[in-house]
Amino acid sequence: MDLYTPMEIEEIVVMERLHLYNRGLSYGAQAISHVLEQKGIRPLPSITTINRILSRNCLTHRRTGYYPEDYIGD
C-alpha cells in the first residue's frame, strides 16, 4: 500500500473529480471518496477534506476550474 503526500492527495482528488464529471457520473465528495477507497488511496481523505480541496480548486457547483472573469480586482 502506497502512502501519498497531502499535495499528491489533492492532485488525485482533482483528477478524479474531473474524470467523473467528464463521464457524466456523480462527482460529489462522497462519490470521489468511494472511488479513492476502491483504488486503495491512503491516507483516505475525509469528505470534509475532499470538499475543501474542491473549493480551493474552484471545482464546486458544476464548475471545471477557475475562470478569469471570476476575479474582481481592486
A tleap script that builds the chain and sets N, CA, C and O, in Angstrom:
source leaprc.protein.ff14SB
mol = sequence {
  NMET ASP LEU TYR THR PRO MET GLU ILE GLU
  GLU ILE VAL VAL MET GLU ARG LEU HIE LEU
  TYR ASN ARG GLY LEU SER TYR GLY ALA GLN
  ALA ILE SER HIE VAL LEU GLU GLN LYS GLY
  ILE ARG PRO LEU PRO SER ILE THR THR ILE
  ASN ARG ILE LEU SER ARG ASN CYS LEU THR
  HIE ARG ARG THR GLY TYR TYR PRO GLU ASP
  TYR ILE GLY CASP
}
set mol.1.N position { 0.851 -1.170 0.000 }
set mol.1.CA position { 0.000 0.000 0.000 }
set mol.1.C position { 0.897 1.234 0.000 }
set mol.1.O position { 1.783 1.377 0.843 }
set mol.2.N position { 0.651 2.114 -0.955 }
set mol.2.CA position { 1.398 3.360 -1.046 }
set mol.2.C position { 0.734 4.433 -0.199 }
set mol.2.O position { -0.492 4.511 -0.114 }
set mol.3.N position { 1.558 5.252 0.422 }
set mol.3.CA position { 1.059 6.411 1.151 }
set mol.3.C position { 1.383 7.646 0.328 }
set mol.3.O position { 2.491 7.790 -0.187 }
set mol.4.N position { 0.413 8.527 0.210 }
set mol.4.CA position { 0.567 9.725 -0.603 }
set mol.4.C position { 0.724 10.962 0.274 }
set mol.4.O position { 0.222 11.012 1.397 }
set mol.5.N position { 1.425 11.952 -0.253 }
set mol.5.CA position { 1.581 13.221 0.452 }
set mol.5.C position { 0.285 14.023 0.306 }
set mol.5.O position { -0.522 13.737 -0.577 }
set mol.6.N position { 0.084 15.021 1.163 }
set mol.6.CA position { -1.117 15.865 1.022 }
set mol.6.C position { -1.233 16.500 -0.365 }
set mol.6.O position { -2.334 16.613 -0.905 }
set mol.7.N position { -0.101 16.913 -0.943 }
set mol.7.CA position { -0.143 17.512 -2.278 }
set mol.7.C position { -0.576 16.489 -3.330 }
set mol.7.O position { -1.347 16.809 -4.235 }
set mol.8.N position { -0.079 15.268 -3.206 }
set mol.8.CA position { -0.480 14.212 -4.137 }
set mol.8.C position { -1.956 13.875 -3.975 }
set mol.8.O position { -2.657 13.656 -4.963 }
set mol.9.N position { -2.428 13.834 -2.739 }
set mol.9.CA position { -3.849 13.554 -2.481 }
set mol.9.C position { -4.697 14.630 -3.157 }
set mol.9.O position { -5.711 14.318 -3.782 }
set mol.10.N position { -4.289 15.890 -3.035 }
set mol.10.CA position { -5.047 16.976 -3.662 }
set mol.10.C position { -5.104 16.788 -5.179 }
set mol.10.O position { -6.164 16.949 -5.783 }
set mol.11.N position { -3.989 16.453 -5.789 }
set mol.11.CA position { -3.962 16.221 -7.235 }
set mol.11.C position { -4.859 15.054 -7.629 }
set mol.11.O position { -5.564 15.120 -8.636 }
set mol.12.N position { -4.833 13.991 -6.839 }
set mol.12.CA position { -5.665 12.819 -7.125 }
set mol.12.C position { -7.140 13.180 -7.027 }
set mol.12.O position { -7.928 12.786 -7.887 }
set mol.13.N position { -7.525 13.923 -5.993 }
set mol.13.CA position { -8.931 14.325 -5.821 }
set mol.13.C position { -9.387 15.162 -7.018 }
set mol.13.O position { -10.471 14.938 -7.557 }
set mol.14.N position { -8.567 16.120 -7.429 }
set mol.14.CA position { -8.920 16.978 -8.569 }
set mol.14.C position { -9.078 16.142 -9.837 }
set mol.14.O position { -10.049 16.310 -10.575 }
set mol.15.N position { -8.133 15.248 -10.089 }
set mol.15.CA position { -8.209 14.429 -11.304 }
set mol.15.C position { -9.416 13.498 -11.286 }
set mol.15.O position { -10.079 13.321 -12.308 }
set mol.16.N position { -9.703 12.902 -10.129 }
set mol.16.CA position { -10.878 12.029 -10.048 }
set mol.16.C position { -12.168 12.823 -10.239 }
set mol.16.O position { -13.102 12.348 -10.886 }
set mol.17.N position { -12.221 14.025 -9.680 }
set mol.17.CA position { -13.409 14.879 -9.838 }
set mol.17.C position { -13.649 15.164 -11.312 }
set mol.17.O position { -14.768 15.008 -11.800 }
set mol.18.N position { -12.604 15.584 -12.029 }
set mol.18.CA position { -12.749 15.890 -13.451 }
set mol.18.C position { -13.057 14.625 -14.264 }
set mol.18.O position { -13.831 14.673 -15.220 }
set mol.19.N position { -12.460 13.517 -13.886 }
set mol.19.CA position { -12.726 12.245 -14.569 }
set mol.19.C position { -14.209 11.873 -14.452 }
set mol.19.O position { -14.845 11.527 -15.448 }
set mol.20.N position { -14.749 11.945 -13.250 }
set mol.20.CA position { -16.163 11.617 -13.037 }
set mol.20.C position { -17.072 12.607 -13.766 }
set mol.20.O position { -18.042 12.207 -14.410 }
set mol.21.N position { -16.758 13.892 -13.664 }
set mol.21.CA position { -17.562 14.938 -14.314 }
set mol.21.C position { -17.616 14.717 -15.825 }
set mol.21.O position { -18.689 14.780 -16.424 }
set mol.22.N position { -16.467 14.461 -16.439 }
set mol.22.CA position { -16.396 14.304 -17.894 }
set mol.22.C position { -17.106 13.058 -18.401 }
set mol.22.O position { -17.403 12.958 -19.592 }
set mol.23.N position { -17.378 12.125 -17.531 }
set mol.23.CA position { -18.101 10.916 -17.922 }
set mol.23.C position { -19.573 10.953 -17.535 }
set mol.23.O position { -20.301 9.976 -17.710 }
set mol.24.N position { -19.992 12.083 -17.013 }
set mol.24.CA position { -21.406 12.243 -16.664 }
set mol.24.C position { -21.824 11.444 -15.441 }
set mol.24.O position { -23.004 11.143 -15.262 }
set mol.25.N position { -20.854 11.101 -14.596 }
set mol.25.CA position { -21.149 10.340 -13.390 }
set mol.25.C position { -21.278 11.277 -12.198 }
set mol.25.O position { -20.935 12.456 -12.288 }
set mol.26.N position { -21.762 10.761 -11.104 }
set mol.26.CA position { -21.839 11.538 -9.871 }
set mol.26.C position { -20.422 11.932 -9.468 }
set mol.26.O position { -19.526 11.088 -9.440 }
set mol.27.N position { -20.216 13.220 -9.154 }
set mol.27.CA position { -18.857 13.707 -8.899 }
set mol.27.C position { -18.735 14.498 -7.599 }
set mol.27.O position { -17.835 15.326 -7.460 }
set mol.28.N position { -19.626 14.250 -6.656 }
set mol.28.CA position { -19.554 14.900 -5.352 }
set mol.28.C position { -18.479 14.278 -4.471 }
set mol.28.O position { -17.836 13.297 -4.845 }
set mol.29.N position { -18.301 14.860 -3.310 }
set mol.29.CA position { -17.257 14.412 -2.386 }
set mol.29.C position { -17.429 12.940 -1.996 }
set mol.29.O position { -16.445 12.209 -1.888 }
set mol.30.N position { -18.660 12.509 -1.786 }
set mol.30.CA position { -18.880 11.105 -1.411 }
set mol.30.C position { -18.526 10.167 -2.550 }
set mol.30.O position { -17.942 9.107 -2.326 }
set mol.31.N position { -18.878 10.551 -3.774 }
set mol.31.CA position { -18.543 9.718 -4.930 }
set mol.31.C position { -17.032 9.643 -5.109 }
set mol.31.O position { -16.488 8.578 -5.403 }
set mol.32.N position { -16.358 10.769 -4.934 }
set mol.32.CA position { -14.898 10.798 -5.046 }
set mol.32.C position { -14.276 9.929 -3.955 }
set mol.32.O position { -13.352 9.164 -4.226 }
set mol.33.N position { -14.770 10.041 -2.742 }
set mol.33.CA position { -14.260 9.236 -1.635 }
set mol.33.C position { -14.401 7.751 -1.942 }
set mol.33.O position { -13.489 6.968 -1.675 }
set mol.34.N position { -15.533 7.366 -2.497 }
set mol.34.CA position { -15.780 5.965 -2.841 }
set mol.34.C position { -14.759 5.477 -3.868 }
set mol.34.O position { -14.216 4.380 -3.733 }
set mol.35.N position { -14.500 6.288 -4.890 }
set mol.35.CA position { -13.525 5.915 -5.920 }
set mol.35.C position { -12.127 5.781 -5.307 }
set mol.35.O position { -11.409 4.819 -5.582 }
set mol.36.N position { -11.752 6.753 -4.477 }
set mol.36.CA position { -10.425 6.713 -3.857 }
set mol.36.C position { -10.272 5.475 -2.975 }
set mol.36.O position { -9.213 4.848 -2.949 }
set mol.37.N position { -11.335 5.134 -2.256 }
set mol.37.CA position { -11.306 3.945 -1.400 }
set mol.37.C position { -11.133 2.680 -2.245 }
set mol.37.O position { -10.356 1.792 -1.896 }
set mol.38.N position { -11.868 2.612 -3.361 }
set mol.38.CA position { -11.759 1.454 -4.252 }
set mol.38.C position { -10.349 1.316 -4.833 }
set mol.38.O position { -9.866 0.206 -5.055 }
set mol.39.N position { -9.700 2.447 -5.073 }
set mol.39.CA position { -8.355 2.439 -5.654 }
set mol.39.C position { -7.269 2.237 -4.598 }
set mol.39.O position { -6.091 2.120 -4.935 }
set mol.40.N position { -7.660 2.197 -3.327 }
set mol.40.CA position { -6.701 1.952 -2.263 }
set mol.40.C position { -5.840 3.157 -1.916 }
set mol.40.O position { -4.729 2.999 -1.409 }
set mol.41.N position { -6.332 4.343 -2.180 }
set mol.41.CA position { -5.591 5.565 -1.874 }
set mol.41.C position { -5.511 5.735 -0.360 }
set mol.41.O position { -6.525 5.698 0.337 }
set mol.42.N position { -4.287 5.922 0.135 }
set mol.42.CA position { -4.061 6.109 1.566 }
set mol.42.C position { -3.097 7.249 1.782 }
set mol.42.O position { -2.106 7.326 1.056 }
set mol.43.N position { -3.315 8.122 2.714 }
set mol.43.CA position { -4.470 8.138 3.600 }
set mol.43.C position { -5.710 8.608 2.846 }
set mol.43.O position { -5.640 9.504 2.005 }
set mol.44.N position { -6.829 7.996 3.157 }
set mol.44.CA position { -8.092 8.365 2.533 }
set mol.44.C position { -8.578 9.666 3.157 }
set mol.44.O position { -8.815 9.716 4.364 }
set mol.45.N position { -8.733 10.731 2.349 }
set mol.45.CA position { -9.195 11.999 2.919 }
set mol.45.C position { -10.664 11.916 3.320 }
set mol.45.O position { -11.439 11.164 2.729 }
set mol.46.N position { -11.034 12.695 4.327 }
set mol.46.CA position { -12.425 12.734 4.768 }
set mol.46.C position { -13.266 13.474 3.731 }
set mol.46.O position { -12.730 14.154 2.857 }
set mol.47.N position { -14.569 13.337 3.834 }
set mol.47.CA position { -15.497 14.041 2.951 }
set mol.47.C position { -15.272 15.551 3.076 }
set mol.47.O position { -15.271 16.267 2.075 }
set mol.48.N position { -15.083 16.027 4.301 }
set mol.48.CA position { -14.846 17.452 4.530 }
set mol.48.C position { -13.570 17.906 3.832 }
set mol.48.O position { -13.547 18.973 3.219 }
set mol.49.N position { -12.522 17.119 3.919 }
set mol.49.CA position { -11.264 17.463 3.263 }
set mol.49.C position { -11.434 17.478 1.749 }
set mol.49.O position { -10.913 18.370 1.080 }
set mol.50.N position { -12.144 16.521 1.210 }
set mol.50.CA position { -12.397 16.489 -0.234 }
set mol.50.C position { -13.155 17.746 -0.642 }
set mol.50.O position { -12.827 18.359 -1.658 }
set mol.51.N position { -14.157 18.138 0.129 }
set mol.51.CA position { -14.901 19.363 -0.183 }
set mol.51.C position { -13.999 20.594 -0.138 }
set mol.51.O position { -14.136 21.490 -0.971 }
set mol.52.N position { -13.086 20.648 0.817 }
set mol.52.CA position { -12.138 21.775 0.891 }
set mol.52.C position { -11.240 21.810 -0.338 }
set mol.52.O position { -10.985 22.877 -0.897 }
set mol.53.N position { -10.763 20.651 -0.756 }
set mol.53.CA position { -9.913 20.564 -1.943 }
set mol.53.C position { -10.673 21.041 -3.176 }
set mol.53.O position { -10.137 21.800 -3.984 }
set mol.54.N position { -11.907 20.602 -3.319 }
set mol.54.CA position { -12.721 21.015 -4.467 }
set mol.54.C position { -12.940 22.524 -4.458 }
set mol.54.O position { -12.850 23.172 -5.501 }
set mol.55.N position { -13.224 23.075 -3.302 }
set mol.55.CA position { -13.441 24.510 -3.184 }
set mol.55.C position { -12.172 25.292 -3.527 }
set mol.55.O position { -12.230 26.278 -4.262 }
set mol.56.N position { -11.037 24.859 -3.004 }
set mol.56.CA position { -9.754 25.523 -3.276 }
set mol.56.C position { -9.422 25.543 -4.756 }
set mol.56.O position { -8.761 26.461 -5.241 }
set mol.57.N position { -9.883 24.527 -5.471 }
set mol.57.CA position { -9.575 24.393 -6.890 }
set mol.57.C position { -10.728 24.826 -7.789 }
set mol.57.O position { -10.756 24.495 -8.974 }
set mol.58.N position { -11.676 25.566 -7.222 }
set mol.58.CA position { -12.830 26.097 -7.979 }
set mol.58.C position { -13.587 24.992 -8.702 }
set mol.58.O position { -13.973 25.151 -9.860 }
set mol.59.N position { -13.798 23.878 -8.020 }
set mol.59.CA position { -14.496 22.740 -8.613 }
set mol.59.C position { -15.815 22.458 -7.892 }
set mol.59.O position { -16.158 21.305 -7.630 }
set mol.60.N position { -16.536 23.512 -7.579 }
set mol.60.CA position { -17.834 23.366 -6.931 }
set mol.60.C position { -18.925 23.876 -7.868 }
set mol.60.O position { -18.638 24.606 -8.817 }
set mol.61.N position { -20.140 23.506 -7.613 }
set mol.61.CA position { -21.297 23.986 -8.374 }
set mol.61.C position { -21.150 23.733 -9.874 }
set mol.61.O position { -21.364 24.631 -10.689 }
set mol.62.N position { -20.786 22.511 -10.223 }
set mol.62.CA position { -20.661 22.068 -11.620 }
set mol.62.C position { -19.565 22.781 -12.384 }
set mol.62.O position { -19.584 22.802 -13.614 }
set mol.63.N position { -18.632 23.353 -11.695 }
set mol.63.CA position { -17.546 24.071 -12.353 }
set mol.63.C position { -16.399 23.120 -12.657 }
set mol.63.O position { -16.248 22.073 -12.027 }
set mol.64.N position { -15.589 23.514 -13.643 }
set mol.64.CA position { -14.437 22.708 -14.020 }
set mol.64.C position { -13.128 23.450 -13.780 }
set mol.64.O position { -12.088 23.063 -14.313 }
set mol.65.N position { -13.174 24.492 -12.998 }
set mol.65.CA position { -11.946 25.210 -12.666 }
set mol.65.C position { -12.166 26.695 -12.486 }
set mol.65.O position { -13.302 27.165 -12.422 }
set mol.66.N position { -11.074 27.427 -12.405 }
set mol.66.CA position { -11.083 28.871 -12.219 }
set mol.66.C position { -11.268 29.552 -13.574 }
set mol.66.O position { -10.646 29.155 -14.559 }
set mol.67.N position { -12.107 30.557 -13.624 }
set mol.67.CA position { -12.319 31.331 -14.826 }
set mol.67.C position { -11.843 32.759 -14.589 }
set mol.67.O position { -12.137 33.323 -13.535 }
set mol.68.N position { -11.119 33.364 -15.528 }
set mol.68.CA position { -10.590 34.718 -15.342 }
set mol.68.C position { -11.661 35.740 -14.938 }
set mol.68.O position { -11.379 36.651 -14.161 }
set mol.69.N position { -12.860 35.597 -15.448 }
set mol.69.CA position { -13.918 36.568 -15.129 }
set mol.69.C position { -14.369 36.456 -13.663 }
set mol.69.O position { -15.125 37.302 -13.184 }
set mol.70.N position { -13.916 35.432 -12.961 }
set mol.70.CA position { -14.234 35.304 -11.531 }
set mol.70.C position { -13.487 36.331 -10.691 }
set mol.70.O position { -13.926 36.686 -9.597 }
set mol.71.N position { -12.359 36.805 -11.205 }
set mol.71.CA position { -11.520 37.722 -10.458 }
set mol.71.C position { -12.144 39.113 -10.448 }
set mol.71.O position { -12.430 39.679 -11.504 }
set mol.72.N position { -12.350 39.651 -9.277 }
set mol.72.CA position { -12.848 41.010 -9.123 }
set mol.72.C position { -11.687 41.815 -8.555 }
set mol.72.O position { -11.347 41.687 -7.379 }
set mol.73.N position { -11.092 42.632 -9.385 }
set mol.73.CA position { -9.921 43.408 -8.984 }
set mol.73.C position { -10.269 44.551 -8.053 }
set mol.73.O position { -11.441 44.849 -7.823 }
set mol.74.N position { -9.247 45.181 -7.524 }
set mol.74.CA position { -9.414 46.331 -6.616 }
set mol.74.C position { -9.946 47.536 -7.331 }
set mol.74.O position { -10.143 48.583 -6.714 }
savepdb mol mol.pdb
quit
